[in-house]
C-alpha cells in the first residue's frame, strides 16, 4: 500500500466495519509507509517509518501495532519515544495513550551529558523505573565513569533513586555504594584523581583521592599520598551543595595528617617543626532564608609550612590562613552581622573578634533631601602576638553617625556635603599609661564633588570592531577634616591598627577600619577618571580603555606621621580593545621627584583556545622586582603544552621554571598533567621536581 497519512477518524471507519469499538475523535495521528489490519487482534498495523503522534508524545518505529479499544501501541525495531523534552530509545515499547504509561525492553535514555540504559523499564509521564540500569558520563566507553544499579528510578527534576548500587570505570567495578537519592545534575562521582611524581624534599610520591555520594548533595571520601622521604599524608575530604534548614548550603572540607620523619626544617618564627603535622581547610556558605545567611572559613595548620611542603598549589593561593564565621541578616535598608574571628594558628598575628556584633543602617532619606547613615558595633578584641609580646585585650563599643545632602547640577555635576561623628568606648582594656576605660569622641566635616563630561566621535574600525567612540571624563574632589583623631592614644589598645598598603586609604571617618590607630585628617583628594567606549550590538557599549588618576593633598603637620604634604601620585590603566587582548597596570610615583615607587602590570593575549600568553610583574621600590610569564599552546584536541617562568630581577635568577603537557583522554573525561619544575633561590622546595596528575571529570 502506498504511503499515506490516516487520521483516527479513518481508522474508526475501518474498525467499525469489523464491528469493533471506534476510537474517539481527536485520538492519535497515525502515519506509516503501509497499513494493514490484524484480523485476530483487531490491531491496526503500520510498517515502514511508522509514527504515532498524540498530545506532544511522538512514537516512531519500524513497526507499530495500534489497538483502538485499549488505545495501546506496541512498537518494535528502532523504537524512539519523545515526550516533554525526554527521548527514549528501546528495542520494544508498549505505550498507552490515555494515561501515557509505557513498558519497554533494552531501553536507553538520557539528558546531556548523562547516558542511561537498562534491560527493562516501565514509566509514567513523571517517572521511569529501570531494571539492571547503568548511568555513564557521556557515551559509554572503557574510560567512562559508570554507576550500576539493580533498580533505578528516574523521576521529576532529573532526580534518581537507586538500589543495589556500585561505582566503576568502564566495565571495572570499584566499590559498592549505599542507596542514592539525588538530582542527576549533582555529582554521582564527585572526584577521582591520582598523583605521581618526585621532589627532592619529598622524595618520590604516589597519591589517590576519591569522593562518592553519601547523602543527597553530599560527597565524601578521602585522599592519601605516600612520600618516600616524609611518610603517608592521609585525611578525609568532602564537598556539599544541598538543602539545609530550608536553604541552600554549599562548601568543602579538605584535611590531612602525616607523621613526618623527614627533614622538616623550621617555621616562619625559626622554631623546629614537630613530626606530627596536619591541616584542616573548611569553607561554608549557607542561605537560611532570603534575608539570613551564614558563611565562614576554617584554615588550621599545625605549622606555617605544612601546606607549602605537601600542598604547594593551595599554599601559593593562601599563605596567611584566616579563621572566621559570620552571620548576616539583611533588612530593607539595614544589615545586622555577627562575626567571630579566632587565632587557630599560633605563628600568625590575628586581630581576634570573640565576637563582634554590628549594625549598619544604609544611607536612607530623612527629609529635605538629607540622607543619614549609622554604624554601631560591640566587639571583644584580642591580639595575641606570636612574637612573644604581651597579649592585648579590649572590649570596644563604637558608633558612627553622618548626614549627607546630595545636590545635583543636572547631568553634569554633583556636590555632597558630609558631617559626621564617631564615639568609641574602650572597656576592660589592658592599661597602658592610664586607666583601663576610655571614651573618645571625634567629628568630621567634608564633601564629595564630581563633574561629568563626555565627547562623541564618529570613528569606525571594522578590524577592531569599533563603531563610534565615546570619551567619558569625571573629575572628582573629596575633602575630610577630622581634628585630633589621635587623642587618647596612650589609653587605647592598638588592635585594629594600620597595615602596610601602597593604595590610598578611605578618607571618611566611618570608612576607616584601623579605628584604634586613627590620625588627624585634613586632606583633599583629587581624582580624574576617564573611560573610552564604543557601541556594542548586544550590551549597548563596551569599554576600550580606562585611566584613573588620584592623589591626596594634606594640610597641617604631616611629618609626625611620616607623610608628605602631597601623597604619591596613583594611576590605574586598562586597555581592552578586543576580547583577545588586555593590558592593565597600577603605578605610584613620588610626588617630589617622580621616582617610581610601585608598578604592577599584566598583559594577556590569546587566540581562542589555540594559544595564550600572559605576562605580569610586581615592582616595589627597593624591595621587589619580579616577572612571571606563562605560554600555552594547544597542539590538537588531545595535547596542550605550557611553559611558566618566574624571574627575580633583584637577585638575577629564575625562581621557577616549569614546562609541562596536559593530555585529554576519552573526549576530556580524563586529564593527565605532566610537569617538570626547576627552582632557584632561598626556598624550601628542592631544585628539581616532576609530577604527573590524573584527574577525572566530575560525574
C-alpha positions as CSV (number, residue, x, y, z in Angstrom):
1,X,0.0,0.0,0.0
2,X,1.4,3.4,-0.9
3,X,2.4,5.8,1.9
4,X,-0.4,8.0,3.2
5,X,-1.4,9.8,6.4
6,X,-4.6,8.4,8.0
7,X,-6.4,10.4,10.7
8,X,-8.0,8.5,13.5
9,X,-11.4,9.2,12.0
10,X,-10.5,7.0,9.0
11,X,-9.2,4.4,11.4
12,X,-12.6,4.4,13.2
13,X,-14.4,3.7,10.0
14,X,-12.2,0.7,9.2
15,X,-12.6,-0.8,12.6
16,X,-16.4,-0.2,12.7
17,X,-16.6,-2.3,9.6
18,X,-15.1,-5.2,11.7
19,X,-17.7,-4.4,14.4
20,X,-15.0,-3.2,16.9
21,X,-15.5,0.0,19.0
22,X,-14.4,3.1,17.2
23,X,-11.6,5.2,18.6
24,X,-12.8,8.6,20.0
25,X,-12.5,11.6,17.7
26,X,-9.2,13.6,18.3
27,X,-7.1,10.5,19.0
28,X,-3.5,9.8,17.7
29,X,-2.4,10.7,14.2
30,X,-1.1,7.5,12.6
31,X,1.4,7.8,9.7
32,X,3.3,4.9,8.0
33,X,4.6,3.7,4.7
34,X,1.9,1.0,4.6
35,X,-1.1,-0.1,6.7
36,X,-2.8,-3.4,7.4
37,X,-5.3,-4.8,9.9
38,X,-4.6,-7.9,12.0
39,X,-8.0,-9.9,11.9
40,X,-7.0,-11.9,15.0
41,X,-6.4,-9.0,17.3
42,X,-8.2,-6.1,15.6
43,X,-4.9,-4.1,15.7
44,X,-4.1,-1.6,13.0
45,X,-0.6,-2.3,11.8
46,X,1.7,0.3,10.3
47,X,5.1,-0.6,8.9
48,X,7.9,1.4,7.2
49,X,8.8,4.6,9.2
50,X,5.7,4.2,11.3
51,X,4.7,7.2,13.5
52,X,2.1,7.9,16.2
53,X,1.7,11.5,17.4
54,X,-0.7,12.4,20.2
55,X,-0.7,15.4,22.5
56,X,3.1,16.0,22.5
57,X,4.0,12.3,22.6
58,X,5.7,11.0,19.4
59,X,6.3,7.3,18.9
60,X,8.3,6.1,15.9
61,X,9.5,2.6,14.9
62,X,9.9,0.1,12.0
63,X,6.5,-1.4,13.0
64,X,3.7,0.0,15.2
65,X,0.6,-2.1,16.2
66,X,-2.2,0.1,17.5
67,X,-5.2,-1.4,19.4
68,X,-8.2,1.1,19.1
69,X,-10.2,-0.3,22.0
70,X,-7.3,-0.2,24.6
71,X,-5.6,2.7,22.8
72,X,-2.3,0.9,23.2
73,X,0.5,1.0,20.7
74,X,3.2,-1.7,20.6
75,X,6.4,-0.6,18.6
76,X,9.3,-2.8,17.5
77,X,12.5,-2.0,15.7
78,X,14.4,1.3,16.0
79,X,11.9,2.5,18.6
80,X,12.0,6.1,19.8
81,X,9.6,7.8,22.2
82,X,9.8,11.5,22.6
83,X,7.7,13.4,25.1
84,X,8.1,16.6,27.3
85,X,11.7,17.0,26.1
86,X,12.6,13.4,27.0
87,X,13.8,10.9,24.4
88,X,13.7,7.2,25.0
89,X,15.2,4.6,22.7
90,X,14.3,0.9,23.0
91,X,14.1,-2.4,21.3
92,X,10.4,-2.7,22.1
93,X,7.9,-0.4,23.7
94,X,4.2,-0.8,24.7
95,X,2.6,2.6,25.1
96,X,-0.8,3.5,26.5
97,X,-2.1,6.8,25.2
98,X,-4.8,7.6,27.7
99,X,-2.5,7.7,30.8
100,X,0.8,7.9,28.8
101,X,2.3,4.9,30.6
102,X,4.7,2.5,28.9
103,X,6.8,-0.6,29.4
104,X,10.0,-1.4,27.4
105,X,13.0,-3.6,26.9
106,X,16.5,-2.8,26.0
107,X,15.9,0.9,26.9
108,X,18.3,3.8,26.5
109,X,17.6,7.4,27.6
110,X,19.4,10.5,28.9
111,X,19.9,14.2,29.2
112,X,23.4,15.6,28.3
113,X,25.9,14.7,29.5
114,X,24.4,11.6,31.2
115,X,23.6,8.4,29.3
116,X,21.2,5.9,31.0
117,X,20.5,2.3,29.8
118,X,18.6,-0.7,31.2
119,X,17.4,-4.2,30.4
120,X,13.7,-3.4,31.2
121,X,11.7,-0.3,32.0
122,X,8.3,1.0,32.8
123,X,7.2,4.5,33.3
124,X,4.6,7.2,33.7
125,X,4.7,10.8,32.4
126,X,6.6,11.8,35.6
127,X,8.8,8.7,36.4
128,X,10.7,5.9,34.8
129,X,11.8,2.7,36.6
130,X,14.7,0.7,35.0
131,X,16.0,-2.8,35.9
132,X,19.7,-3.6,35.7
133,X,20.4,0.0,34.9
134,X,23.7,1.8,34.1
135,X,24.5,5.5,34.0
136,X,27.6,6.8,32.3
137,X,29.0,10.2,31.9
138,X,28.7,11.0,28.1
139,X,28.8,8.0,25.8
140,X,29.7,4.6,27.3
141,X,33.3,3.6,26.8
142,X,36.2,1.8,28.5
143,X,37.3,5.0,30.4
144,X,33.8,6.4,31.1
145,X,32.8,6.6,34.8
146,X,29.7,4.5,35.4
147,X,27.1,3.9,38.1
148,X,25.3,0.5,38.1
149,X,22.1,-0.2,39.9
150,X,19.8,-3.2,40.2
151,X,16.9,-0.8,40.2
152,X,16.9,2.8,39.2
153,X,14.0,5.3,39.4
154,X,14.3,8.4,37.2
155,X,11.8,10.9,38.5
156,X,10.8,14.6,38.1
157,X,13.5,17.3,38.1
158,X,16.1,14.7,36.9
159,X,16.1,13.0,40.3
160,X,17.3,9.4,40.6
161,X,16.8,6.8,43.3
162,X,18.9,3.6,43.1
163,X,19.1,0.3,44.9
164,X,21.9,-2.4,44.8
165,X,24.3,0.3,43.5
166,X,28.0,0.2,42.6
167,X,30.5,2.6,41.1
168,X,33.1,1.9,38.4
169,X,35.1,3.0,35.4
170,X,34.1,1.4,32.2
171,X,33.5,-2.3,32.8
172,X,35.5,-2.3,36.1
173,X,33.6,-2.0,39.4
174,X,35.5,-0.1,42.0
175,X,33.3,0.0,45.1
176,X,29.7,-0.5,46.3
177,X,27.6,2.4,47.3
178,X,24.5,2.9,49.6
179,X,21.2,3.7,48.1
180,X,21.2,7.0,46.3
181,X,18.5,9.7,46.0
182,X,19.7,12.9,44.4
183,X,19.3,15.0,41.2
184,X,21.1,13.6,38.2
185,X,22.6,17.1,37.7
186,X,24.5,16.6,41.0
187,X,27.7,14.6,41.2
188,X,27.3,10.8,41.4
189,X,31.1,10.6,41.4
190,X,32.5,13.9,42.6
191,X,36.2,13.3,42.1
192,X,38.9,10.8,41.3
193,X,42.5,12.0,40.9
194,X,45.9,10.4,41.2
195,X,49.3,11.9,41.7
196,X,52.7,10.6,40.9
197,X,56.0,12.5,41.0
198,X,59.3,13.4,42.7
199,X,60.6,16.4,44.6
200,X,63.9,16.5,46.3
201,X,62.5,17.5,49.7
202,X,59.6,14.9,49.5
203,X,61.2,12.0,47.5
204,X,59.0,10.0,45.1
205,X,55.3,10.3,45.9
206,X,52.1,8.5,44.9
207,X,48.7,9.6,45.8
208,X,45.0,8.9,45.2
209,X,41.9,10.9,46.1
210,X,38.2,9.9,45.7
211,X,34.8,11.3,46.8
212,X,31.5,9.4,46.5
213,X,27.9,10.4,47.4
214,X,26.8,9.7,51.0
215,X,23.7,11.9,51.2
216,X,21.8,14.0,48.7
217,X,24.1,16.7,47.5
218,X,26.9,15.5,49.8
219,X,30.0,13.7,48.5
220,X,32.6,12.4,51.0
221,X,35.8,10.4,50.7
222,X,39.5,11.0,51.3
223,X,42.9,11.4,49.9
224,X,46.2,9.6,50.7
225,X,49.7,10.3,49.4
226,X,52.8,8.4,50.3
227,X,56.2,10.2,50.1
228,X,59.3,8.1,50.3
229,X,61.2,10.8,52.3
230,X,58.4,12.0,54.6
231,X,55.7,9.3,55.1
232,X,52.0,9.0,54.4
233,X,49.7,12.0,54.3
234,X,46.1,11.0,54.7
235,X,42.8,12.6,55.6
236,X,39.0,12.8,54.8
237,X,37.6,15.2,52.3
238,X,34.1,16.3,51.4
239,X,32.1,18.6,49.2
240,X,28.4,19.5,49.5
241,X,25.8,21.6,47.8
242,X,22.5,20.7,49.4
243,X,19.4,21.9,51.3
244,X,19.8,22.6,55.0
245,X,17.4,24.3,57.3
246,X,15.2,25.3,54.4
247,X,18.0,27.0,52.4
248,X,21.0,26.2,50.2
249,X,24.3,25.2,51.8
250,X,27.5,24.7,49.9
251,X,31.1,24.2,50.9
252,X,34.1,21.9,51.1
253,X,36.3,20.1,53.6
254,X,39.9,19.1,53.0
255,X,42.2,17.6,55.7
256,X,45.5,15.8,56.0
257,X,47.7,14.3,58.7
258,X,51.3,12.9,58.5
259,X,53.9,11.7,60.9
260,X,56.7,13.4,59.1
261,X,60.0,11.5,59.6
262,X,61.9,13.7,57.1
263,X,63.9,16.9,57.3
264,X,61.2,19.3,58.5
265,X,63.4,22.4,58.9
266,X,61.9,25.4,60.8
267,X,58.7,27.5,60.7
268,X,58.4,31.3,60.0
269,X,59.4,32.1,63.6
270,X,62.6,29.9,63.3
271,X,61.1,27.2,65.6
272,X,61.8,23.5,64.8
273,X,58.7,21.8,63.2
274,X,57.4,18.8,65.1
275,X,56.9,15.4,63.3
276,X,53.1,15.3,63.8
277,X,51.7,17.6,61.2
278,X,48.4,18.3,59.6
279,X,45.9,20.8,58.2
280,X,42.1,21.4,58.0
281,X,40.5,23.6,55.4
282,X,36.8,24.1,55.5
283,X,34.7,26.7,53.6
284,X,30.9,27.1,54.1
285,X,28.2,29.4,52.7
286,X,24.5,28.9,53.6
287,X,21.4,30.9,52.8
288,X,19.0,30.0,55.6
289,X,16.3,32.5,54.5
290,X,16.0,35.2,51.8
291,X,17.4,37.6,54.4
292,X,19.6,35.5,56.6
293,X,22.9,33.9,55.5
294,X,26.0,32.4,57.2
295,X,29.4,32.0,55.8
296,X,32.9,31.2,57.1
297,X,36.3,29.6,56.6
298,X,38.5,27.5,58.8
299,X,42.2,27.1,58.0
300,X,44.1,25.2,60.7
301,X,47.7,24.4,60.0
302,X,49.8,22.6,62.6
303,X,52.8,24.7,61.4
304,X,53.3,27.5,59.0
305,X,54.9,25.3,56.3
306,X,52.7,22.2,56.2
307,X,50.7,23.2,53.1
308,X,53.8,24.6,51.5
309,X,55.5,21.2,51.8
310,X,52.6,18.9,50.8
311,X,50.0,21.1,49.0
312,X,52.1,23.8,47.3
313,X,49.3,24.8,44.9
314,X,47.0,25.6,47.8
315,X,49.8,27.4,49.7
316,X,50.6,29.9,47.0
317,X,46.9,30.8,46.8
318,X,46.6,31.3,50.6
319,X,49.8,32.0,52.5
320,X,48.2,33.6,55.6
321,X,45.4,31.4,56.9
322,X,42.3,33.0,58.4
323,X,39.5,31.6,60.5
324,X,36.1,33.3,60.8
325,X,32.4,32.7,60.9
326,X,29.9,35.4,60.1
327,X,26.1,35.6,60.1
328,X,24.3,38.4,58.3
329,X,20.7,39.5,58.4
330,X,19.7,41.9,55.7
331,X,16.7,44.1,56.2
332,X,15.1,46.6,53.8
333,X,17.8,49.2,54.5
334,X,20.0,47.8,57.2
335,X,22.4,44.9,57.9
336,X,22.9,43.1,61.2
337,X,26.0,40.9,61.4
338,X,27.7,38.7,64.0
339,X,31.4,37.9,63.3
340,X,33.7,35.6,65.2
341,X,37.4,35.6,64.2
342,X,39.8,33.4,66.1
343,X,43.6,32.7,66.1
344,X,43.9,29.0,65.5
345,X,47.4,29.2,64.2
346,X,49.9,30.5,66.8
347,X,52.5,31.6,64.2
348,X,50.4,34.4,62.6
349,X,49.2,37.6,64.2
350,X,45.4,37.9,64.0
351,X,43.0,40.6,65.3
352,X,40.6,38.3,67.1
353,X,36.9,39.1,67.4
354,X,35.3,37.0,70.0
355,X,32.8,38.1,68.8
356,X,31.7,41.4,67.1
357,X,28.1,42.4,66.8
358,X,27.5,45.1,64.2
359,X,24.5,47.1,62.9
360,X,24.7,49.1,59.6
361,X,22.0,51.5,58.5
362,X,22.4,52.1,54.8
363,X,22.0,55.7,53.6
364,X,18.3,56.5,53.9
365,X,16.4,59.6,53.1
366,X,15.2,61.6,56.2
367,X,13.5,64.6,54.6
368,X,14.7,67.8,52.9
369,X,17.0,65.7,50.7
370,X,19.1,64.7,53.6
371,X,20.4,61.2,53.9
372,X,21.5,59.7,57.3
373,X,24.0,56.8,57.9
374,X,24.5,54.9,61.1
375,X,27.0,52.2,62.2
376,X,27.0,50.5,65.7
377,X,29.3,47.8,66.9
378,X,30.3,46.0,70.0
379,X,33.4,43.8,70.0
380,X,35.6,41.7,72.3
381,X,39.0,42.1,70.8
382,X,42.3,40.2,71.4
383,X,45.7,40.4,69.8
384,X,48.0,37.6,70.9
385,X,51.2,38.3,69.1
386,X,53.2,35.2,68.1
387,X,56.5,37.1,68.6
388,X,56.2,36.9,72.4
389,X,54.9,40.5,73.0
390,X,52.2,40.9,75.7
391,X,48.6,39.9,74.8
392,X,46.3,42.9,74.2
393,X,42.6,42.7,75.1
394,X,39.8,45.2,75.0
395,X,36.0,45.4,74.9
396,X,35.1,48.1,72.4
397,X,31.8,49.9,71.7
398,X,31.8,52.0,68.6
399,X,29.2,54.2,66.9
400,X,29.3,56.4,63.8
401,X,26.5,58.7,62.5
402,X,26.6,61.0,59.5
403,X,24.3,63.3,57.5
404,X,24.7,63.9,53.7
405,X,22.9,66.3,51.4
406,X,23.5,65.5,47.7
407,X,23.0,68.4,45.3
408,X,22.8,67.5,41.6
409,X,23.5,70.1,38.9
410,X,21.7,68.5,36.0
411,X,23.6,65.7,34.3
412,X,27.0,67.5,34.6
413,X,27.8,67.6,38.3
414,X,27.1,66.8,41.9
415,X,28.1,68.1,45.3
416,X,27.5,66.3,48.6
417,X,28.4,67.9,51.9
418,X,29.1,65.5,54.8
419,X,29.0,65.9,58.6
420,X,29.5,63.0,61.0
421,X,30.7,61.9,64.4
422,X,32.2,58.8,65.9
423,X,32.0,57.8,69.6
424,X,34.2,54.9,70.8
425,X,34.4,53.5,74.3
426,X,37.1,51.1,75.4
427,X,36.2,49.0,78.5
428,X,38.3,46.5,80.5
429,X,41.3,47.2,78.3
430,X,44.8,46.5,79.4
431,X,46.0,49.7,81.0
432,X,48.7,51.5,79.1
433,X,49.8,54.7,80.8
434,X,46.4,55.3,82.4
435,X,43.0,53.8,83.2
436,X,41.6,50.7,81.6
437,X,38.4,52.7,80.5
438,X,38.5,55.4,77.9
439,X,35.9,57.1,75.7
440,X,36.9,59.0,72.5
441,X,34.6,61.4,70.6
442,X,35.6,62.6,67.1
443,X,33.9,64.6,64.4
444,X,34.3,65.1,60.7
445,X,33.2,67.6,58.1
446,X,33.8,67.4,54.4
447,X,32.3,67.0,50.9
448,X,32.4,64.8,47.8
449,X,32.1,66.5,44.4
450,X,32.3,65.4,40.8
451,X,31.8,66.8,37.3
452,X,30.8,64.7,34.3
453,X,31.6,65.5,30.7
454,X,31.7,63.4,27.5
455,X,32.6,63.7,23.9
456,X,31.4,61.5,21.0
457,X,33.5,60.8,17.9
458,X,32.3,59.2,14.7
459,X,35.3,56.9,14.3
460,X,34.9,53.3,12.9
461,X,37.3,50.4,12.5
462,X,36.0,47.1,11.4
463,X,39.2,45.2,12.3
464,X,38.9,46.2,15.9
465,X,35.0,46.3,15.8
466,X,34.9,49.9,16.8
467,X,31.6,51.6,16.0
468,X,32.0,55.2,17.2
469,X,33.9,56.4,20.2
470,X,32.6,58.0,23.5
471,X,35.1,59.6,25.9
472,X,33.8,60.0,29.5
473,X,35.7,62.4,31.8
474,X,34.9,62.7,35.5
475,X,37.0,65.0,37.7
476,X,36.5,64.3,41.4
477,X,37.2,66.1,44.7
478,X,36.8,64.8,48.2
479,X,37.7,66.6,51.4
480,X,37.7,65.4,55.0
481,X,38.6,67.3,58.2
482,X,38.9,65.1,61.3
483,X,40.8,67.0,64.0
484,X,42.6,65.4,67.0
485,X,41.8,61.9,65.8
486,X,44.9,60.6,67.6
487,X,43.8,61.7,71.1
488,X,43.8,59.2,73.8
489,X,46.4,57.0,72.1
490,X,48.1,56.0,75.4
491,X,44.8,54.6,76.7
492,X,43.7,52.8,73.5
493,X,44.8,49.2,72.9
494,X,46.1,49.2,69.3
495,X,44.4,46.1,68.0
496,X,42.7,47.3,64.8
497,X,45.8,49.2,63.7
498,X,47.2,50.2,60.3
499,X,48.5,47.6,57.9
500,X,51.1,48.1,55.2
501,X,49.5,49.1,51.9
502,X,50.5,51.2,48.9
503,X,47.0,52.3,48.0
504,X,45.1,55.4,49.0
505,X,43.1,54.6,52.1
506,X,39.4,55.7,52.7
507,X,39.0,59.3,53.7
508,X,35.7,59.1,55.6
509,X,35.7,58.6,59.3
510,X,33.1,55.9,59.0
511,X,35.0,54.0,56.4
512,X,38.3,53.7,58.2
513,X,38.8,50.2,59.7
514,X,42.0,51.0,61.7
515,X,40.0,52.8,64.4
516,X,42.5,52.1,67.2
517,X,45.2,54.0,65.4
518,X,43.5,56.9,63.8
519,X,45.4,60.0,62.8
520,X,44.3,63.6,62.3
521,X,42.9,64.2,58.8
522,X,42.9,67.4,56.8
523,X,43.0,66.1,53.3
524,X,41.8,67.0,49.9
525,X,41.7,64.1,47.4
526,X,42.0,65.0,43.8
527,X,41.0,62.5,41.1
528,X,40.3,62.2,37.4
529,X,38.5,59.2,35.9
530,X,38.5,58.6,32.1
531,X,36.8,55.9,30.1
532,X,36.8,55.3,26.3
533,X,33.9,53.3,25.0
534,X,32.4,52.1,21.7
535,X,29.0,50.7,20.7
536,X,28.2,47.0,21.3
537,X,25.4,45.3,19.4
538,X,24.1,43.4,22.4
539,X,25.2,45.3,25.6
540,X,24.9,48.9,24.4
541,X,28.5,49.8,24.9
542,X,31.8,48.2,25.8
543,X,34.9,49.7,27.4
544,X,38.1,50.1,25.3
545,X,40.3,51.9,27.7
546,X,40.3,53.3,31.3
547,X,42.6,55.7,33.1
548,X,42.1,56.8,36.7
549,X,44.4,59.3,38.5
550,X,44.4,60.3,42.2
551,X,46.5,62.0,44.8
552,X,46.0,63.4,48.3
553,X,46.8,67.0,49.3
554,X,47.4,67.1,53.0
555,X,47.2,70.2,55.2
556,X,48.8,70.7,58.5
557,X,51.7,68.9,60.2
558,X,52.2,65.5,58.5
559,X,55.8,64.8,59.3
560,X,55.0,63.1,62.6
561,X,53.0,60.5,60.7
562,X,55.9,60.0,58.2
563,X,53.8,61.6,55.4
564,X,54.3,64.4,52.9
565,X,52.0,67.3,52.1
566,X,51.4,65.7,48.7
567,X,50.9,62.0,48.6
568,X,52.3,59.7,45.9
569,X,50.5,60.0,42.6
570,X,48.4,57.0,41.8
571,X,47.4,55.8,38.4
572,X,45.3,52.8,37.2
573,X,45.2,52.0,33.5
574,X,43.4,49.3,31.5
575,X,43.4,48.7,27.7
576,X,41.0,46.1,26.3
577,X,40.4,46.9,22.6
578,X,39.4,43.3,21.8
579,X,38.3,40.2,23.6
580,X,41.7,38.6,22.9
581,X,43.8,41.4,24.3
582,X,44.0,43.0,27.8
583,X,46.7,45.2,29.3
584,X,46.5,46.9,32.7
585,X,48.7,48.4,35.3
586,X,48.8,50.2,38.7
587,X,51.6,52.6,39.5
588,X,52.5,55.2,42.0
589,X,55.1,58.0,41.7
590,X,56.8,60.0,44.4
591,X,55.3,63.5,44.1
592,X,58.5,65.2,45.0
593,X,60.9,63.8,42.4
594,X,58.6,61.5,40.4
595,X,60.6,58.4,41.4
596,X,58.8,55.2,40.5
597,X,57.5,53.8,43.8
598,X,55.4,50.9,42.5
599,X,54.5,49.4,39.2
600,X,52.3,46.3,38.8
601,X,51.2,45.3,35.3
602,X,49.6,42.4,33.5
603,X,49.3,41.5,29.8
604,X,47.0,38.8,28.4
605,X,46.9,37.8,24.7
606,X,45.2,34.7,23.3
607,X,43.9,33.2,20.1
608,X,40.7,31.5,21.2
609,X,41.6,28.1,22.6
610,X,44.7,27.7,20.4
611,X,47.2,29.6,22.4
612,X,47.5,32.2,25.2
613,X,50.3,34.3,26.6
614,X,50.3,36.1,30.0
615,X,53.0,38.4,31.4
616,X,52.8,40.1,34.8
617,X,55.2,41.9,37.1
618,X,55.5,43.3,40.6
619,X,57.7,46.2,41.4
620,X,58.0,47.9,44.7
621,X,60.9,50.4,45.2
622,X,63.9,48.9,46.9
623,X,62.0,45.7,47.8
624,X,60.5,43.7,44.9
625,X,61.1,43.4,41.1
626,X,59.7,40.1,39.8
627,X,58.3,39.0,36.4
628,X,56.0,36.0,35.7
629,X,55.3,34.7,32.2
630,X,53.2,31.8,31.0
631,X,52.6,30.5,27.5
632,X,50.1,27.8,26.5
633,X,49.7,26.1,23.1
634,X,47.1,23.5,22.1
635,X,48.7,21.1,19.6
636,X,45.5,19.2,18.9
637,X,42.3,18.0,20.8
638,X,44.4,15.7,23.0
639,X,47.7,17.6,23.8
640,X,48.3,21.1,25.3
641,X,51.7,22.3,26.3
642,X,52.6,25.1,28.7
643,X,55.7,27.0,29.9
644,X,55.9,29.1,33.1
645,X,58.9,31.3,34.1
646,X,59.3,33.4,37.3
647,X,62.2,35.8,37.3
648,X,63.6,37.8,40.2
649,X,65.4,40.8,38.7
650,X,66.9,42.0,42.0
651,X,68.6,38.6,42.6
652,X,69.2,38.0,38.8
653,X,67.7,34.4,39.0
654,X,64.8,32.4,37.8
655,X,62.8,31.4,41.0
656,X,60.8,28.9,39.0
657,X,60.9,27.3,35.5
658,X,58.1,24.9,34.7
659,X,57.4,23.0,31.5
660,X,54.5,20.6,31.1
661,X,51.9,18.8,29.0
662,X,48.2,18.3,29.5
663,X,46.6,15.3,27.9
664,X,42.9,14.8,27.4
665,X,41.6,11.2,27.2
666,X,38.2,10.0,26.1
667,X,36.9,13.4,24.9
668,X,38.1,15.1,28.1
669,X,36.8,12.6,30.6
670,X,40.3,12.2,31.9
671,X,43.0,14.8,32.2
672,X,46.7,13.9,32.7
673,X,49.2,16.7,33.6
674,X,52.9,16.1,33.2
675,X,55.2,18.8,34.7
676,X,58.8,19.4,35.3
677,X,59.9,22.2,37.6
678,X,63.3,23.7,38.5
679,X,63.6,26.1,41.4
680,X,66.3,28.5,42.5
681,X,66.8,30.8,45.4
682,X,66.1,30.5,49.1
683,X,63.1,28.2,49.1
684,X,62.0,25.1,51.0
685,X,61.4,23.3,47.7
686,X,64.1,21.3,46.1
687,X,66.0,22.4,43.0
688,X,64.2,19.9,40.7
689,X,60.9,18.1,40.7
690,X,58.4,16.4,38.4
691,X,54.8,15.3,38.8
692,X,52.0,13.5,37.0
693,X,48.4,14.3,38.0
694,X,45.5,12.3,36.7
695,X,42.0,13.8,37.2
696,X,38.6,12.5,36.1
697,X,35.8,14.9,35.1
698,X,33.1,15.3,37.7
699,X,30.3,12.7,37.3
